[in-house]
Amino acid sequence: MSTPIPRPGEHLPGARPTVDPAHVREEVDALLARVREGASVPGAGSTDQSVLLEQADLLERAHEVLVQALSTVDKI
């Protein structure tokens, strides 16, 4: 006797969420490249604090992309 085991989220209506690892990697790489770009341009008309704030924002966005991807994978 073989009873199917329900998977998380199978009971939810609509399409199942998917994650494309290549897309996630591409998006994070682009954000990290912008962080590196800002670090390599000393005194480009911005204060050190504004550069750090911009870098922190970009890192936060990269983090959010990764968290969203992990959250989606967790639901699959």
mmCIF file of the N, C-alpha and C atoms, coordinates in Angstrom:
data_MODEL
# 
_entry.id   MODEL 
# 
loop_
_atom_site.group_PDB 
_atom_site.id 
_atom_site.type_symbol 
_atom_site.label_atom_id 
_atom_site.label_alt_id 
_atom_site.label_comp_id 
_atom_site.label_asym_id 
_atom_site.label_entity_id 
_atom_site.label_seq_id 
_atom_site.pdbx_PDB_ins_code 
_atom_site.Cartn_x 
_atom_site.Cartn_y 
_atom_site.Cartn_z 
_atom_site.occupancy 
_atom_site.B_iso_or_equiv 
_atom_site.pdbx_formal_charge 
_atom_site.auth_seq_id 
_atom_site.auth_comp_id 
_atom_site.auth_asym_id 
_atom_site.auth_atom_id 
_atom_site.pdbx_PDB_model_num 
ATOM 1   N N  . MET A 1 1  ? 0.846  -1.171 0.000   1.00 0.00 ? 1  MET A N  1 
ATOM 2   C CA . MET A 1 1  ? 0.000  0.000  0.000   1.00 0.00 ? 1  MET A CA 1 
ATOM 3   C C  . MET A 1 1  ? 0.891  1.234  0.000   1.00 0.00 ? 1  MET A C  1 
ATOM 4   N N  . SER A 1 2  ? 0.660  2.089  -0.960  1.00 0.00 ? 2  SER A N  1 
ATOM 5   C CA . SER A 1 2  ? 1.483  3.286  -1.093  1.00 0.00 ? 2  SER A CA 1 
ATOM 6   C C  . SER A 1 2  ? 0.589  4.519  -1.024  1.00 0.00 ? 2  SER A C  1 
ATOM 7   N N  . THR A 1 3  ? 0.720  5.249  0.060   1.00 0.00 ? 3  THR A N  1 
ATOM 8   C CA . THR A 1 3  ? -0.041 6.474  0.235   1.00 0.00 ? 3  THR A CA 1 
ATOM 9   C C  . THR A 1 3  ? 0.863  7.655  -0.086  1.00 0.00 ? 3  THR A C  1 
ATOM 10  N N  . PRO A 1 4  ? 0.421  8.548  -0.974  1.00 0.00 ? 4  PRO A N  1 
ATOM 11  C CA . PRO A 1 4  ? 1.269  9.690  -1.304  1.00 0.00 ? 4  PRO A CA 1 
ATOM 12  C C  . PRO A 1 4  ? 1.463  10.607 -0.094  1.00 0.00 ? 4  PRO A C  1 
ATOM 13  N N  . ILE A 1 5  ? 2.649  11.122 0.021   1.00 0.00 ? 5  ILE A N  1 
ATOM 14  C CA . ILE A 1 5  ? 2.962  12.041 1.110   1.00 0.00 ? 5  ILE A CA 1 
ATOM 15  C C  . ILE A 1 5  ? 2.722  13.460 0.610   1.00 0.00 ? 5  ILE A C  1 
ATOM 16  N N  . PRO A 1 6  ? 1.879  14.209 1.320   1.00 0.00 ? 6  PRO A N  1 
ATOM 17  C CA . PRO A 1 6  ? 1.633  15.590 0.876   1.00 0.00 ? 6  PRO A CA 1 
ATOM 18  C C  . PRO A 1 6  ? 2.883  16.443 1.035   1.00 0.00 ? 6  PRO A C  1 
ATOM 19  N N  . ARG A 1 7  ? 3.111  17.300 0.071   1.00 0.00 ? 7  ARG A N  1 
ATOM 20  C CA . ARG A 1 7  ? 4.249  18.220 0.097   1.00 0.00 ? 7  ARG A CA 1 
ATOM 21  C C  . ARG A 1 7  ? 3.778  19.584 0.594   1.00 0.00 ? 7  ARG A C  1 
ATOM 22  N N  . PRO A 1 8  ? 4.666  20.333 1.241   1.00 0.00 ? 8  PRO A N  1 
ATOM 23  C CA . PRO A 1 8  ? 4.281  21.666 1.708   1.00 0.00 ? 8  PRO A CA 1 
ATOM 24  C C  . PRO A 1 8  ? 3.799  22.536 0.560   1.00 0.00 ? 8  PRO A C  1 
ATOM 25  N N  . GLY A 1 9  ? 2.673  23.181 0.757   1.00 0.00 ? 9  GLY A N  1 
ATOM 26  C CA . GLY A 1 9  ? 2.153  24.112 -0.233  1.00 0.00 ? 9  GLY A CA 1 
ATOM 27  C C  . GLY A 1 9  ? 1.295  23.500 -1.317  1.00 0.00 ? 9  GLY A C  1 
ATOM 28  N N  . GLU A 1 10 ? 1.213  22.163 -1.375  1.00 0.00 ? 10 GLU A N  1 
ATOM 29  C CA . GLU A 1 10 ? 0.410  21.531 -2.429  1.00 0.00 ? 10 GLU A CA 1 
ATOM 30  C C  . GLU A 1 10 ? -1.073 21.869 -2.311  1.00 0.00 ? 10 GLU A C  1 
ATOM 31  N N  . HIS A 1 11 ? -1.497 22.175 -1.116  1.00 0.00 ? 11 HIS A N  1 
ATOM 32  C CA . HIS A 1 11 ? -2.909 22.478 -0.896  1.00 0.00 ? 11 HIS A CA 1 
ATOM 33  C C  . HIS A 1 11 ? -3.273 23.909 -1.300  1.00 0.00 ? 11 HIS A C  1 
ATOM 34  N N  . LEU A 1 12 ? -2.266 24.744 -1.567  1.00 0.00 ? 12 LEU A N  1 
ATOM 35  C CA . LEU A 1 12 ? -2.524 26.136 -1.907  1.00 0.00 ? 12 LEU A CA 1 
ATOM 36  C C  . LEU A 1 12 ? -2.908 26.278 -3.374  1.00 0.00 ? 12 LEU A C  1 
ATOM 37  N N  . PRO A 1 13 ? -3.876 27.160 -3.665  1.00 0.00 ? 13 PRO A N  1 
ATOM 38  C CA . PRO A 1 13 ? -4.274 27.366 -5.060  1.00 0.00 ? 13 PRO A CA 1 
ATOM 39  C C  . PRO A 1 13 ? -3.215 28.166 -5.817  1.00 0.00 ? 13 PRO A C  1 
ATOM 40  N N  . GLY A 1 14 ? -3.254 28.060 -7.123  1.00 0.00 ? 14 GLY A N  1 
ATOM 41  C CA . GLY A 1 14 ? -2.356 28.852 -7.961  1.00 0.00 ? 14 GLY A CA 1 
ATOM 42  C C  . GLY A 1 14 ? -1.085 28.106 -8.320  1.00 0.00 ? 14 GLY A C  1 
ATOM 43  N N  . ALA A 1 15 ? -0.292 28.777 -9.090  1.00 0.00 ? 15 ALA A N  1 
ATOM 44  C CA . ALA A 1 15 ? 0.957  28.184 -9.557  1.00 0.00 ? 15 ALA A CA 1 
ATOM 45  C C  . ALA A 1 15 ? 1.961  28.105 -8.418  1.00 0.00 ? 15 ALA A C  1 
ATOM 46  N N  . ARG A 1 16 ? 2.769  27.079 -8.471  1.00 0.00 ? 16 ARG A N  1 
ATOM 47  C CA . ARG A 1 16 ? 3.814  26.933 -7.464  1.00 0.00 ? 16 ARG A CA 1 
ATOM 48  C C  . ARG A 1 16 ? 4.936  27.930 -7.751  1.00 0.00 ? 16 ARG A C  1 
ATOM 49  N N  . PRO A 1 17 ? 5.474  28.506 -6.696  1.00 0.00 ? 17 PRO A N  1 
ATOM 50  C CA . PRO A 1 17 ? 6.586  29.433 -6.903  1.00 0.00 ? 17 PRO A CA 1 
ATOM 51  C C  . PRO A 1 17 ? 7.841  28.679 -7.332  1.00 0.00 ? 17 PRO A C  1 
ATOM 52  N N  . THR A 1 18 ? 8.650  29.335 -8.141  1.00 0.00 ? 18 THR A N  1 
ATOM 53  C CA . THR A 1 18 ? 9.904  28.729 -8.574  1.00 0.00 ? 18 THR A CA 1 
ATOM 54  C C  . THR A 1 18 ? 11.032 29.733 -8.361  1.00 0.00 ? 18 THR A C  1 
ATOM 55  N N  . VAL A 1 19 ? 12.232 29.201 -8.295  1.00 0.00 ? 19 VAL A N  1 
ATOM 56  C CA . VAL A 1 19 ? 13.411 30.038 -8.141  1.00 0.00 ? 19 VAL A CA 1 
ATOM 57  C C  . VAL A 1 19 ? 14.417 29.629 -9.207  1.00 0.00 ? 19 VAL A C  1 
ATOM 58  N N  . ASP A 1 20 ? 14.893 30.608 -9.936  1.00 0.00 ? 20 ASP A N  1 
ATOM 59  C CA . ASP A 1 20 ? 15.929 30.368 -10.935 1.00 0.00 ? 20 ASP A CA 1 
ATOM 60  C C  . ASP A 1 20 ? 17.266 30.785 -10.317 1.00 0.00 ? 20 ASP A C  1 
ATOM 61  N N  . PRO A 1 21 ? 18.085 29.799 -9.927  1.00 0.00 ? 21 PRO A N  1 
ATOM 62  C CA . PRO A 1 21 ? 19.362 30.132 -9.276  1.00 0.00 ? 21 PRO A CA 1 
ATOM 63  C C  . PRO A 1 21 ? 20.236 31.057 -10.109 1.00 0.00 ? 21 PRO A C  1 
ATOM 64  N N  . ALA A 1 22 ? 20.225 30.890 -11.416 1.00 0.00 ? 22 ALA A N  1 
ATOM 65  C CA . ALA A 1 22 ? 21.043 31.750 -12.271 1.00 0.00 ? 22 ALA A CA 1 
ATOM 66  C C  . ALA A 1 22 ? 20.578 33.200 -12.191 1.00 0.00 ? 22 ALA A C  1 
ATOM 67  N N  . HIS A 1 23 ? 19.268 33.403 -12.142 1.00 0.00 ? 23 HIS A N  1 
ATOM 68  C CA . HIS A 1 23 ? 18.726 34.761 -12.045 1.00 0.00 ? 23 HIS A CA 1 
ATOM 69  C C  . HIS A 1 23 ? 19.080 35.385 -10.698 1.00 0.00 ? 23 HIS A C  1 
ATOM 70  N N  . VAL A 1 24 ? 18.956 34.609 -9.629  1.00 0.00 ? 24 VAL A N  1 
ATOM 71  C CA . VAL A 1 24 ? 19.298 35.104 -8.288  1.00 0.00 ? 24 VAL A CA 1 
ATOM 72  C C  . VAL A 1 24 ? 20.775 35.487 -8.253  1.00 0.00 ? 24 VAL A C  1 
ATOM 73  N N  . ARG A 1 25 ? 21.628 34.608 -8.760  1.00 0.00 ? 25 ARG A N  1 
ATOM 74  C CA . ARG A 1 25 ? 23.068 34.876 -8.781  1.00 0.00 ? 25 ARG A CA 1 
ATOM 75  C C  . ARG A 1 25 ? 23.376 36.137 -9.589  1.00 0.00 ? 25 ARG A C  1 
ATOM 76  N N  . GLU A 1 26 ? 22.706 36.276 -10.736 1.00 0.00 ? 26 GLU A N  1 
ATOM 77  C CA . GLU A 1 26 ? 22.924 37.445 -11.596 1.00 0.00 ? 26 GLU A CA 1 
ATOM 78  C C  . GLU A 1 26 ? 22.528 38.737 -10.882 1.00 0.00 ? 26 GLU A C  1 
ATOM 79  N N  . GLU A 1 27 ? 21.392 38.712 -10.218 1.00 0.00 ? 27 GLU A N  1 
ATOM 80  C CA . GLU A 1 27 ? 20.901 39.901 -9.526  1.00 0.00 ? 27 GLU A CA 1 
ATOM 81  C C  . GLU A 1 27 ? 21.823 40.283 -8.361  1.00 0.00 ? 27 GLU A C  1 
ATOM 82  N N  . VAL A 1 28 ? 22.239 39.287 -7.579  1.00 0.00 ? 28 VAL A N  1 
ATOM 83  C CA . VAL A 1 28 ? 23.139 39.552 -6.444  1.00 0.00 ? 28 VAL A CA 1 
ATOM 84  C C  . VAL A 1 28 ? 24.500 40.022 -6.951  1.00 0.00 ? 28 VAL A C  1 
ATOM 85  N N  . ASP A 1 29 ? 25.022 39.382 -7.994  1.00 0.00 ? 29 ASP A N  1 
ATOM 86  C CA . ASP A 1 29 ? 26.307 39.793 -8.558  1.00 0.00 ? 29 ASP A CA 1 
ATOM 87  C C  . ASP A 1 29 ? 26.267 41.242 -9.038  1.00 0.00 ? 29 ASP A C  1 
ATOM 88  N N  . ALA A 1 30 ? 25.173 41.642 -9.665  1.00 0.00 ? 30 ALA A N  1 
ATOM 89  C CA . ALA A 1 30 ? 25.041 43.019 -10.147 1.00 0.00 ? 30 ALA A CA 1 
ATOM 90  C C  . ALA A 1 30 ? 25.047 44.002 -8.978  1.00 0.00 ? 30 ALA A C  1 
ATOM 91  N N  . LEU A 1 31 ? 24.344 43.663 -7.911  1.00 0.00 ? 31 LEU A N  1 
ATOM 92  C CA . LEU A 1 31 ? 24.323 44.542 -6.738  1.00 0.00 ? 31 LEU A CA 1 
ATOM 93  C C  . LEU A 1 31 ? 25.703 44.619 -6.087  1.00 0.00 ? 31 LEU A C  1 
ATOM 94  N N  . LEU A 1 32 ? 26.384 43.476 -5.967  1.00 0.00 ? 32 LEU A N  1 
ATOM 95  C CA . LEU A 1 32 ? 27.715 43.469 -5.364  1.00 0.00 ? 32 LEU A CA 1 
ATOM 96  C C  . LEU A 1 32 ? 28.732 44.207 -6.229  1.00 0.00 ? 32 LEU A C  1 
ATOM 97  N N  . ALA A 1 33 ? 28.560 44.156 -7.541  1.00 0.00 ? 33 ALA A N  1 
ATOM 98  C CA . ALA A 1 33 ? 29.452 44.901 -8.431  1.00 0.00 ? 33 ALA A CA 1 
ATOM 99  C C  . ALA A 1 33 ? 29.298 46.403 -8.186  1.00 0.00 ? 33 ALA A C  1 
ATOM 100 N N  . ARG A 1 34 ? 28.070 46.838 -7.952  1.00 0.00 ? 34 ARG A N  1 
ATOM 101 C CA . ARG A 1 34 ? 27.839 48.250 -7.655  1.00 0.00 ? 34 ARG A CA 1 
ATOM 102 C C  . ARG A 1 34 ? 28.452 48.640 -6.320  1.00 0.00 ? 34 ARG A C  1 
ATOM 103 N N  . VAL A 1 35 ? 28.454 47.718 -5.357  1.00 0.00 ? 35 VAL A N  1 
ATOM 104 C CA . VAL A 1 35 ? 29.090 47.986 -4.069  1.00 0.00 ? 35 VAL A CA 1 
ATOM 105 C C  . VAL A 1 35 ? 30.596 48.166 -4.275  1.00 0.00 ? 35 VAL A C  1 
ATOM 106 N N  . ARG A 1 36 ? 31.192 47.238 -5.029  1.00 0.00 ? 36 ARG A N  1 
ATOM 107 C CA . ARG A 1 36 ? 32.634 47.323 -5.301  1.00 0.00 ? 36 ARG A CA 1 
ATOM 108 C C  . ARG A 1 36 ? 32.975 48.597 -6.083  1.00 0.00 ? 36 ARG A C  1 
ATOM 109 N N  . GLU A 1 37 ? 32.104 48.950 -7.002  1.00 0.00 ? 37 GLU A N  1 
ATOM 110 C CA . GLU A 1 37 ? 32.299 50.152 -7.813  1.00 0.00 ? 37 GLU A CA 1 
ATOM 111 C C  . GLU A 1 37 ? 32.364 51.391 -6.928  1.00 0.00 ? 37 GLU A C  1 
ATOM 112 N N  . GLY A 1 38 ? 31.475 51.479 -5.984  1.00 0.00 ? 38 GLY A N  1 
ATOM 113 C CA . GLY A 1 38 ? 31.444 52.623 -5.064  1.00 0.00 ? 38 GLY A CA 1 
ATOM 114 C C  . GLY A 1 38 ? 32.664 52.658 -4.162  1.00 0.00 ? 38 GLY A C  1 
ATOM 115 N N  . ALA A 1 39 ? 33.185 51.494 -3.809  1.00 0.00 ? 39 ALA A N  1 
ATOM 116 C CA . ALA A 1 39 ? 34.357 51.425 -2.941  1.00 0.00 ? 39 ALA A CA 1 
ATOM 117 C C  . ALA A 1 39 ? 35.621 51.818 -3.689  1.00 0.00 ? 39 ALA A C  1 
ATOM 118 N N  . SER A 1 40 ? 35.626 51.635 -4.993  1.00 0.00 ? 40 SER A N  1 
ATOM 119 C CA . SER A 1 40 ? 36.838 51.911 -5.767  1.00 0.00 ? 40 SER A CA 1 
ATOM 120 C C  . SER A 1 40 ? 36.895 53.334 -6.302  1.00 0.00 ? 40 SER A C  1 
ATOM 121 N N  . VAL A 1 41 ? 35.892 54.145 -5.992  1.00 0.00 ? 41 VAL A N  1 
ATOM 122 C CA . VAL A 1 41 ? 35.860 55.521 -6.488  1.00 0.00 ? 41 VAL A CA 1 
ATOM 123 C C  . VAL A 1 41 ? 35.961 56.480 -5.301  1.00 0.00 ? 41 VAL A C  1 
ATOM 124 N N  . PRO A 1 42 ? 37.165 56.651 -4.742  1.00 0.00 ? 42 PRO A N  1 
ATOM 125 C CA . PRO A 1 42 ? 37.302 57.545 -3.593  1.00 0.00 ? 42 PRO A CA 1 
ATOM 126 C C  . PRO A 1 42 ? 37.117 59.005 -4.001  1.00 0.00 ? 42 PRO A C  1 
ATOM 127 N N  . GLY A 1 43 ? 36.380 59.729 -3.206  1.00 0.00 ? 43 GLY A N  1 
ATOM 128 C CA . GLY A 1 43 ? 36.202 61.164 -3.425  1.00 0.00 ? 43 GLY A CA 1 
ATOM 129 C C  . GLY A 1 43 ? 35.534 61.521 -4.733  1.00 0.00 ? 43 GLY A C  1 
ATOM 130 N N  . ALA A 1 44 ? 34.576 60.738 -5.163  1.00 0.00 ? 44 ALA A N  1 
ATOM 131 C CA . ALA A 1 44 ? 33.888 61.016 -6.429  1.00 0.00 ? 44 ALA A CA 1 
ATOM 132 C C  . ALA A 1 44 ? 32.750 62.003 -6.211  1.00 0.00 ? 44 ALA A C  1 
ATOM 133 N N  . GLY A 1 45 ? 33.024 63.051 -5.436  1.00 0.00 ? 45 GLY A N  1 
ATOM 134 C CA . GLY A 1 45 ? 32.008 64.066 -5.194  1.00 0.00 ? 45 GLY A CA 1 
ATOM 135 C C  . GLY A 1 45 ? 31.041 63.704 -4.087  1.00 0.00 ? 45 GLY A C  1 
ATOM 136 N N  . SER A 1 46 ? 31.279 62.588 -3.406  1.00 0.00 ? 46 SER A N  1 
ATOM 137 C CA . SER A 1 46 ? 30.404 62.158 -2.327  1.00 0.00 ? 46 SER A CA 1 
ATOM 138 C C  . SER A 1 46 ? 31.201 62.097 -1.035  1.00 0.00 ? 46 SER A C  1 
ATOM 139 N N  . THR A 1 47 ? 30.513 62.251 0.048   1.00 0.00 ? 47 THR A N  1 
ATOM 140 C CA . THR A 1 47 ? 31.180 62.098 1.341   1.00 0.00 ? 47 THR A CA 1 
ATOM 141 C C  . THR A 1 47 ? 31.341 60.606 1.623   1.00 0.00 ? 47 THR A C  1 
ATOM 142 N N  . ASP A 1 48 ? 32.294 60.295 2.471   1.00 0.00 ? 48 ASP A N  1 
ATOM 143 C CA . ASP A 1 48 ? 32.508 58.897 2.839   1.00 0.00 ? 48 ASP A CA 1 
ATOM 144 C C  . ASP A 1 48 ? 31.236 58.299 3.431   1.00 0.00 ? 48 ASP A C  1 
ATOM 145 N N  . GLN A 1 49 ? 30.512 59.089 4.202   1.00 0.00 ? 49 GLN A N  1 
ATOM 146 C CA . GLN A 1 49 ? 29.292 58.597 4.829   1.00 0.00 ? 49 GLN A CA 1 
ATOM 147 C C  . GLN A 1 49 ? 28.231 58.265 3.783   1.00 0.00 ? 49 GLN A C  1 
ATOM 148 N N  . SER A 1 50 ? 28.088 59.101 2.780   1.00 0.00 ? 50 SER A N  1 
ATOM 149 C CA . SER A 1 50 ? 27.066 58.828 1.762   1.00 0.00 ? 50 SER A CA 1 
ATOM 150 C C  . SER A 1 50 ? 27.429 57.588 0.950   1.00 0.00 ? 50 SER A C  1 
ATOM 151 N N  . VAL A 1 51 ? 28.732 57.387 0.698   1.00 0.00 ? 51 VAL A N  1 
ATOM 152 C CA . VAL A 1 51 ? 29.171 56.184 -0.020  1.00 0.00 ? 51 VAL A CA 1 
ATOM 153 C C  . VAL A 1 51 ? 28.856 54.949 0.816   1.00 0.00 ? 51 VAL A C  1 
ATOM 154 N N  . LEU A 1 52 ? 29.155 55.021 2.104   1.00 0.00 ? 52 LEU A N  1 
ATOM 155 C CA . LEU A 1 52 ? 28.867 53.891 2.995   1.00 0.00 ? 52 LEU A CA 1 
ATOM 156 C C  . LEU A 1 52 ? 27.370 53.611 3.077   1.00 0.00 ? 52 LEU A C  1 
ATOM 157 N N  . LEU A 1 53 ? 26.564 54.655 3.126   1.00 0.00 ? 53 LEU A N  1 
ATOM 158 C CA . LEU A 1 53 ? 25.109 54.466 3.182   1.00 0.00 ? 53 LEU A CA 1 
ATOM 159 C C  . LEU A 1 53 ? 24.590 53.821 1.896   1.00 0.00 ? 53 LEU A C  1 
ATOM 160 N N  . GLU A 1 54 ? 25.146 54.249 0.766   1.00 0.00 ? 54 GLU A N  1 
ATOM 161 C CA . GLU A 1 54 ? 24.732 53.654 -0.506  1.00 0.00 ? 54 GLU A CA 1 
ATOM 162 C C  . GLU A 1 54 ? 25.147 52.182 -0.574  1.00 0.00 ? 54 GLU A C  1 
ATOM 163 N N  . GLN A 1 55 ? 26.361 51.895 -0.135  1.00 0.00 ? 55 GLN A N  1 
ATOM 164 C CA . GLN A 1 55 ? 26.834 50.510 -0.121  1.00 0.00 ? 55 GLN A CA 1 
ATOM 165 C C  . GLN A 1 55 ? 25.992 49.657 0.817   1.00 0.00 ? 55 GLN A C  1 
ATOM 166 N N  . ALA A 1 56 ? 25.651 50.205 1.972   1.00 0.00 ? 56 ALA A N  1 
ATOM 167 C CA . ALA A 1 56 ? 24.814 49.471 2.921   1.00 0.00 ? 56 ALA A CA 1 
ATOM 168 C C  . ALA A 1 56 ? 23.447 49.167 2.312   1.00 0.00 ? 56 ALA A C  1 
ATOM 169 N N  . ASP A 1 57 ? 22.898 50.139 1.583   1.00 0.00 ? 57 ASP A N  1 
ATOM 170 C CA . ASP A 1 57 ? 21.610 49.938 0.925   1.00 0.00 ? 57 ASP A CA 1 
ATOM 171 C C  . ASP A 1 57 ? 21.701 48.834 -0.126  1.00 0.00 ? 57 ASP A C  1 
ATOM 172 N N  . LEU A 1 58 ? 22.778 48.852 -0.907  1.00 0.00 ? 58 LEU A N  1 
ATOM 173 C CA . LEU A 1 58 ? 22.956 47.824 -1.941  1.00 0.00 ? 58 LEU A CA 1 
ATOM 174 C C  . LEU A 1 58 ? 23.133 46.441 -1.307  1.00 0.00 ? 58 LEU A C  1 
ATOM 175 N N  . LEU A 1 59 ? 23.893 46.363 -0.223  1.00 0.00 ? 59 LEU A N  1 
ATOM 176 C CA . LEU A 1 59 ? 24.066 45.084 0.467   1.00 0.00 ? 59 LEU A CA 1 
ATOM 177 C C  . LEU A 1 59 ? 22.752 44.590 1.059   1.00 0.00 ? 59 LEU A C  1 
ATOM 178 N N  . GLU A 1 60 ? 21.960 45.519 1.575   1.00 0.00 ? 60 GLU A N  1 
ATOM 179 C CA . GLU A 1 60 ? 20.649 45.150 2.115   1.00 0.00 ? 60 GLU A CA 1 
ATOM 180 C C  . GLU A 1 60 ? 19.756 44.603 1.005   1.00 0.00 ? 60 GLU A C  1 
ATOM 181 N N  . ARG A 1 61 ? 19.811 45.211 -0.169  1.00 0.00 ? 61 ARG A N  1 
ATOM 182 C CA . ARG A 1 61 ? 19.013 44.734 -1.298  1.00 0.00 ? 61 ARG A CA 1 
ATOM 183 C C  . ARG A 1 61 ? 19.470 43.353 -1.749  1.00 0.00 ? 61 ARG A C  1 
ATOM 184 N N  . ALA A 1 62 ? 20.786 43.126 -1.784  1.00 0.00 ? 62 ALA A N  1 
ATOM 185 C CA . ALA A 1 62 ? 21.304 41.802 -2.144  1.00 0.00 ? 62 ALA A CA 1 
ATOM 186 C C  . ALA A 1 62 ? 20.858 40.769 -1.115  1.00 0.00 ? 62 ALA A C  1 
ATOM 187 N N  . HIS A 1 63 ? 20.890 41.154 0.138   1.00 0.00 ? 63 HIS A N  1 
ATOM 188 C CA . HIS A 1 63 ? 20.436 40.264 1.206   1.00 0.00 ? 63 HIS A CA 1 
ATOM 189 C C  . HIS A 1 63 ? 18.964 39.921 1.027   1.00 0.00 ? 63 HIS A C  1 
ATOM 190 N N  . GLU A 1 64 ? 18.170 40.907 0.695   1.00 0.00 ? 64 GLU A N  1 
ATOM 191 C CA . GLU A 1 64 ? 16.728 40.689 0.510   1.00 0.00 ? 64 GLU A CA 1 
ATOM 192 C C  . GLU A 1 64 ? 16.460 39.739 -0.667  1.00 0.00 ? 64 GLU A C  1 
ATOM 193 N N  . VAL A 1 65 ? 17.234 39.867 -1.736  1.00 0.00 ? 65 VAL A N  1 
ATOM 194 C CA . VAL A 1 65 ? 17.085 38.950 -2.880  1.00 0.00 ? 65 VAL A CA 1 
ATOM 195 C C  . VAL A 1 65 ? 17.336 37.512 -2.419  1.00 0.00 ? 65 VAL A C  1 
ATOM 196 N N  . LEU A 1 66 ? 18.390 37.324 -1.635  1.00 0.00 ? 66 LEU A N  1 
ATOM 197 C CA . LEU A 1 66 ? 18.716 35.981 -1.141  1.00 0.00 ? 66 LEU A CA 1 
ATOM 198 C C  . LEU A 1 66 ? 17.657 35.460 -0.168  1.00 0.00 ? 66 LEU A C  1 
ATOM 199 N N  . VAL A 1 67 ? 17.175 36.321 0.703   1.00 0.00 ? 67 VAL A N  1 
ATOM 200 C CA . VAL A 1 67 ? 16.138 35.906 1.660   1.00 0.00 ? 67 VAL A CA 1 
ATOM 201 C C  . VAL A 1 67 ? 14.864 35.503 0.923   1.00 0.00 ? 67 VAL A C  1 
ATOM 202 N N  . GLN A 1 68 ? 14.483 36.289 -0.084  1.00 0.00 ? 68 GLN A N  1 
ATOM 203 C CA . GLN A 1 68 ? 13.279 35.963 -0.862  1.00 0.00 ? 68 GLN A CA 1 
ATOM 204 C C  . GLN A 1 68 ? 13.441 34.626 -1.579  1.00 0.00 ? 68 GLN A C  1 
ATOM 205 N N  . ALA A 1 69 ? 14.623 34.391 -2.146  1.00 0.00 ? 69 ALA A N  1 
ATOM 206 C CA . ALA A 1 69 ? 14.864 33.128 -2.841  1.00 0.00 ? 69 ALA A CA 1 
ATOM 207 C C  . ALA A 1 69 ? 14.771 31.957 -1.866  1.00 0.00 ? 69 ALA A C  1 
ATOM 208 N N  . LEU A 1 70 ? 15.382 32.107 -0.703  1.00 0.00 ? 70 LEU A N  1 
ATOM 209 C CA . LEU A 1 70 ? 15.319 31.031 0.297   1.00 0.00 ? 70 LEU A CA 1 
ATOM 210 C C  . LEU A 1 70 ? 13.887 30.810 0.789   1.00 0.00 ? 70 LEU A C  1 
ATOM 211 N N  . SER A 1 71 ? 13.165 31.892 0.962   1.00 0.00 ? 71 SER A N  1 
ATOM 212 C CA . SER A 1 71 ? 11.765 31.789 1.399   1.00 0.00 ? 71 SER A CA 1 
ATOM 213 C C  . SER A 1 71 ? 10.929 31.044 0.365   1.00 0.00 ? 71 SER A C  1 
ATOM 214 N N  . THR A 1 72 ? 11.165 31.343 -0.901  1.00 0.00 ? 72 THR A N  1 
ATOM 215 C CA . THR A 1 72 ? 10.424 30.674 -1.974  1.00 0.00 ? 72 THR A CA 1 
ATOM 216 C C  . THR A 1 72 ? 10.777 29.197 -2.021  1.00 0.00 ? 72 THR A C  1 
ATOM 217 N N  . VAL A 1 73 ? 12.054 28.890 -1.904  1.00 0.00 ? 73 VAL A N  1 
ATOM 218 C CA . VAL A 1 73 ? 12.491 27.489 -1.938  1.00 0.00 ? 73 VAL A CA 1 
ATOM 219 C C  . VAL A 1 73 ? 11.892 26.739 -0.754  1.00 0.00 ? 73 VAL A C  1 
ATOM 220 N N  . ASP A 1 74 ? 11.807 27.397 0.378   1.00 0.00 ? 74 ASP A N  1 
ATOM 221 C CA . ASP A 1 74 ? 11.245 26.766 1.568   1.00 0.00 ? 74 ASP A CA 1 
ATOM 222 C C  . ASP A 1 74 ? 9.778  26.399 1.363   1.00 0.00 ? 74 ASP A C  1 
ATOM 223 N N  . LYS A 1 75 ? 9.064  27.148 0.528   1.00 0.00 ? 75 LYS A N  1 
ATOM 224 C CA . LYS A 1 75 ? 7.655  26.905 0.272   1.00 0.00 ? 75 LYS A CA 1 
ATOM 225 C C  . LYS A 1 75 ? 7.415  25.817 -0.765  1.00 0.00 ? 75 LYS A C  1 
ATOM 226 N N  . ILE A 1 76 ? 8.453  25.500 -1.533  1.00 0.00 ? 76 ILE A N  1 
ATOM 227 C CA . ILE A 1 76 ? 8.288  24.516 -2.613  1.00 0.00 ? 76 ILE A CA 1 
ATOM 228 C C  . ILE A 1 76 ? 8.190  23.116 -2.035  1.00 0.00 ? 76 ILE A C  1 
# 
